[in-house]
Amino acid sequence: MLNDTARSDSDMEKKRSSEWPEPAFVE
């Protein structure tokens, strides 16, 4: 179920990539 979230998180993932390589909020 990461259709809409994947698009919005995709941007956050790149910005958070500095904090952690793998987002812990990936369901």
N, C-alpha and C positions, 0 to 999 in steps of 0.2 A: 504493500500500500504506500509506496514512496513515489507517487506520480507528481502530485502538486508539491509535496514536501521536498522531494528530491530537487525540484527546480529552485525552490526558495533556499533549501539547505546547501545546494551546490555552491551558491555564493558565499554562504557562511562557512562552508567547509574550507574553502580556499583561504578565507581570512583567519579561521581558527586553526588551519593547518600549521600555523606558527606555534600554537599552544599544544596541539596534539595531532599526530599524523592520522589518527583514526577517530572520528567523532564518536562519542559514547552515546549519542542520542539517535543512533541508526537502528530503526526497528524493521 
